[in-house]
């Protein structure tokens, strides 16, 4: 039996401490546990016959009725890949951002666990009440989109769990690390910071992902034949850059590999429901515009223009980020409200 100190915040690394992979940390207070990340590692050369390396979850097994949630920082398998194996023994909801959750759901579906696991989408503005913990989030930039730092409020103080991050001032999706929120947290007081330390001993800074696009332009322009590109299947921004730049140079782009095809489909389908909704609204708008009285024409035209902008933003979401989609959506809402108000005013008069 693994004991914890009562009335104390116990931070228990179950993997990922001083190693690459198996990232998993349990936060325990008052007999309740929140787990941040649930990753696996891939075998080293000497691990013959081993397919995957999982974290030691003995502590969670011994306290499985006390686990409140798994909160995932981002969509790399060393941070979420062990979920199908751990959730077979530990039943608790999973919280993650949209893309991270989509990757996790795909993995759970492969193992026949999707229907039995409560998976909840969160954003950097979400707040989770997991008594005695309150969990908040902060946007961070990483090589995979939609990464989050985890802020855990406890009765004895605040803990910031950074996840993997970098300071990229020109990321592909326009979503930078929220340094203002981090600064505010620091000013308010932080009991402990658990931070990513990969390459921390190397001087300098990591280059922006947007710099990769410059290399793609040069390679695609100079290469006489096919260009073969390899990258992590979760590196959606890099894949998106390659696709767009290949198209600019008149090249066709093909995706090969099971994980690569799966993740590209997941990233594409992330906006398919929104695209479908836009098409439905456009169809309804066409019907309205045919029957609407002439005095409503300016409002109808404004709504149609806003919808066109939203449709363009959704089509380019992987390149321009969700910020452009949200701005366009607000414009649609404003135009629709103006049309509705005009119709009501006409009815009253």
HELIX and SHEET records of a PDB file:
HELIX    1   1 UNK A   58  UNK A   62  1                                   5    
HELIX    2   2 UNK A   64  UNK A   66  5                                   3    
HELIX    3   3 UNK A   77  UNK A   80  1                                   4    
HELIX    4   4 UNK A   83  UNK A   86  1                                   4    
HELIX    5   5 UNK A   98  UNK A  110  1                                  13    
HELIX    6   6 UNK A  114  UNK A  116  5                                   3    
HELIX    7   7 UNK A  179  UNK A  188  1                                  10    
HELIX    8   8 UNK A  210  UNK A  222  1                                  13    
HELIX    9   9 UNK A  236  UNK A  248  1                                  13    
HELIX   10  10 UNK A  258  UNK A  269  1                                  12    
HELIX   11  11 UNK A  272  UNK A  291  1                                  20    
HELIX   12  12 UNK A  294  UNK A  296  5                                   3    
HELIX   13  13 UNK A  297  UNK A  315  1                                  19    
HELIX   14  14 UNK A  317  UNK A  320  1                                   4    
HELIX   15  15 UNK A  322  UNK A  348  1                                  27    
SHEET    1   A 6 UNK A  10  UNK A  15  0                                        
SHEET    2   A 6 UNK A  24  UNK A  29 -1                                        
SHEET    3   A 6 UNK A  32  UNK A  36 -1                                        
SHEET    4   A 6 UNK A  67  UNK A  71  1                                        
SHEET    5   A 6 UNK A  93  UNK A  96  1                                        
SHEET    6   A 6 UNK A 119  UNK A 121  1                                        
SHEET    1   B 2 UNK A  40  UNK A  42  0                                        
SHEET    2   B 2 UNK A  52  UNK A  54 -1                                        
SHEET    1   C 5 UNK A 127  UNK A 130  0                                        
SHEET    2   C 5 UNK A 133  UNK A 139 -1                                        
SHEET    3   C 5 UNK A 148  UNK A 154 -1                                        
SHEET    4   C 5 UNK A 157  UNK A 161 -1                                        
SHEET    5   C 5 UNK A 192  UNK A 194  1                                        
END                                                                             
